[in-house]
Amino acid sequence: MKKDSLTNIADEIKTDKGALRWPHHGYTFTYEMLFQHLRDKPISVLELGLAKTSQDYRGRSELRTKAVSPSVEMWQRYFPKSHVTGFDLSDFSSQESERFSFIKGDLGKASDYDVIISLNRKFEIIVDDGSHASFHQMLAFSKLFPLLNDGGFYIIEDLISQPKTIEEAKPTSHTMALLFREFLRLGYFPETSPIIQEEFNQFLGQINNVLLIPYHNLNGGNDQLCILHKKEGTRFHHYRTKIRFFRSLPALNEMQSLELQTSIDAENPYSYYWLSLLMLENKDLEKAWEYACVAAQNSPYDLEIAALQGKVLIAQGRNNNAVDFAISKMTNEVSLEVVGLQLAQDFITAQSFDSAILLLEKILKFKSDLSHGIFLLGKCYESKKSFEKSLSLYMKAIEILPSKLIYLKAYSRVSRFLNNKDAILFAEQFKDYYDNKSGYHVMMAMLYFHFKEFDFALQEAEFAKNDPVQIEWVEKFRNKVIKAKSLL
Ligand SMILES: C[S@@+](CC[C@H](N)C(=O)[O-])C[C@H]1O[C@@H](n2cnc3c(N)ncnc32)[C@H](O)[C@@H]1O
């Protein structure tokens, strides 16, 4: 008998992971390809966020007493020998059975994950379809990745549909999507918040690969899916680990580079991406360009690879070509950010401010309210010492996205040239933008720290401590302040 496809099951049960129920994400088409080989295996699945409808984010669903989860039913039908564990703010315990266990908890509370951890269960698939707030996604990943079996999949759905109120309160400067995009580009997780950076980077050696899929759902909307594949023990030889090793050497000699080239995985377009990046670091610009072009040929629509091509052009000093190249790639909002803003940043790093301004003006013509573009333009003018102009650009960026700490920090930095205390007064105005006031206190603590007003910094950090999510951060911050004070 022919088995039902995952999408058919999803549509029959009415989860939005399928093709019929609004907003028709269609993720099941991808899942079907990834999970077919597991179908008749006795696997364990963990899903965060189980609701019946997609309208009850942020805990309003707590009001429901008896909830039924369509996605749990979907996994159980698709994997008939599976066991599903579910986690949600709402109570789904009435659905518990031999093949389904439920845990009630809040994705934003670090201690609520302890119950899942205490189950001592390993999962083949973990799906985060909870609040979709970046910080919740990050906390969940840092707590739950160790529970994923070797070779397992960690999936984060709806990376773009971030609930504004929780987002603005987040104590990090990156979204989850950006964090993984940076991971793909750099091979490690860059600064986000002190907690996240350390915890995520611990997992580096265990990540086989990450796919970030821009999902234009069948409803015409934009979203993004992150699929992370955990390494299968040591037998899975990963080129990235190898390249990181080479990169850590003081100088890359002929021998090593040859060794690296022969060991590269030819079928993976990202091998050439990394090889090109390595050559770029080694200042072999001809080779860097050659490899970036091979990567682009293998994977013509990959925006990360396009951004690398632009980076090489900038390193070669072909600034006009790089601007034209970036413009030719900027066809939608995602490419505007991945290629456009990235190359503008690269121009800034290379201190080519005029080219950066030229590119940023083009970007802002496409999308005039792109706060990060406005911020980068402010940075260019700041570097050119046009402080008044840069201050007004920073102000504009803040008005669009008031919770972005780096914008406030930039504003405060520049306003020091004009009037020191302005920055703190200015930042105080934004208290109301924070639903969760701990985010505000974190921002103020960092601002006071910036101005070396250490006692106020500590006081603000203490306020932030009321939020359990911040406790760890506050501890680390306090040590940082004490150290800075002792150096005075
Ligand atoms: C998009 S729905 C899940 C849909 C379901 N997985 C499906 O495919 O049919 C999101 C769920 O996340 C839950 N949720 C929202 N915020 C949460 C939080 N902070 N902690 C735990 N669960 C949360 C909501 O109660 C809701 O049940």
The ligand as an SDF file (V2000), in Angstrom:
LIG
                    3D

 27 29  0  0  0  0  0  0  0  0999 V2000
    3.0650   28.2300   15.7420 C   0  0  0  0  0  0  0  0  0  0  0  0
    2.3270   27.4840   17.1170 S   0  0  0  0  0  0  0  0  0  0  0  0
    2.8200   25.8330   16.9080 C   0  0  0  0  0  0  0  0  0  0  0  0
    2.1460   25.1490   15.7460 C   0  0  0  0  0  0  0  0  0  0  0  0
    2.2920   23.6730   15.6600 C   0  0  0  0  0  0  0  0  0  0  0  0
    3.6560   23.2220   15.8620 N   0  0  0  0  0  0  0  0  0  0  0  0
    1.8190   23.2040   14.3030 C   0  0  0  0  0  0  0  0  0  0  0  0
    2.6590   23.0400   13.3970 O   0  0  0  0  0  0  0  0  0  0  0  0
    0.6460   23.0170   14.1380 O   0  0  0  0  0  0  0  0  0  0  0  0
    3.2640   28.1420   18.4340 C   0  0  0  0  0  0  0  0  0  0  0  0
    3.0750   27.5290   19.8180 C   0  0  0  0  0  0  0  0  0  0  0  0
    4.1230   28.0300   20.6370 O   0  0  0  0  0  0  0  0  0  0  0  0
    3.6130   28.2110   21.9570 C   0  0  0  0  0  0  0  0  0  0  0  0
    4.4180   29.2280   22.6350 N   0  0  0  0  0  0  0  0  0  0  0  0
    4.4400   30.5740   22.4280 C   0  0  0  0  0  0  0  0  0  0  0  0
    5.2940   31.1850   23.2740 N   0  0  0  0  0  0  0  0  0  0  0  0
    5.8250   30.1930   24.0420 C   0  0  0  0  0  0  0  0  0  0  0  0
    6.7770   30.1870   25.1050 C   0  0  0  0  0  0  0  0  0  0  0  0
    7.3360   31.3140   25.5450 N   0  0  0  0  0  0  0  0  0  0  0  0
    7.0840   28.9980   25.6590 N   0  0  0  0  0  0  0  0  0  0  0  0
    6.5040   27.8420   25.2240 C   0  0  0  0  0  0  0  0  0  0  0  0
    5.6130   27.7880   24.2130 N   0  0  0  0  0  0  0  0  0  0  0  0
    5.2700   28.9430   23.6350 C   0  0  0  0  0  0  0  0  0  0  0  0
    2.1660   28.6640   21.7530 C   0  0  0  0  0  0  0  0  0  0  0  0
    1.4100   28.3350   22.9230 O   0  0  0  0  0  0  0  0  0  0  0  0
    1.7780   27.8410   20.5450 C   0  0  0  0  0  0  0  0  0  0  0  0
    1.2010   26.6460   20.9890 O   0  0  0  0  0  0  0  0  0  0  0  0
  1  2  1  0
  2  3  1  0
  2 10  1  0
  3  4  1  0
  4  5  1  0
  5  6  1  0
  5  7  1  0
  7  8  2  0
  7  9  1  0
 10 11  1  0
 11 12  1  0
 11 26  1  0
 12 13  1  0
 13 14  1  0
 13 24  1  0
 14 15  1  0
 14 23  1  0
 15 16  2  0
 16 17  1  0
 17 18  1  0
 17 23  2  0
 18 19  1  0
 18 20  2  0
 20 21  1  0
 21 22  2  0
 22 23  1  0
 24 25  1  0
 24 26  1  0
 26 27  1  0
M  CHG  2   2   1   9  -1
M  END
$$$$
